[in-house]
Amino acid sequence: MLLSPIVGFSSGSLLFHFQHLEQGETGEGAAYGGAILGLFTCANGFLMLLGGFIYVLVLKLRAR
């Protein structure tokens, strides 16, 4: 979750770098792609964190 802004920015930068800017394109698609990758990375980290909390909760409840 903490690295998702870095992943989003770097992937957006790479997508913008490799995009062919012809016919007046501004590279908005690269920005949207980087934002989507950053959000997916953040969501993945959140789900892993939530799964870890649930796992620890189940272990604590079974120990009783």
Long-range contacts (C-beta under 8 A, 24 or more apart in sequence): 1-41, 1-42, 1-45, 1-46, 1-49, 2-45, 3-41, 3-45, 4-38, 4-39, 4-41, 4-42, 4-45, 5-38, 7-37, 7-38, 7-41, 8-34, 8-35, 8-37, 8-38, 8-39, 8-41, 9-34, 9-38, 10-34, 11-37, 11-38, 12-37, 12-38
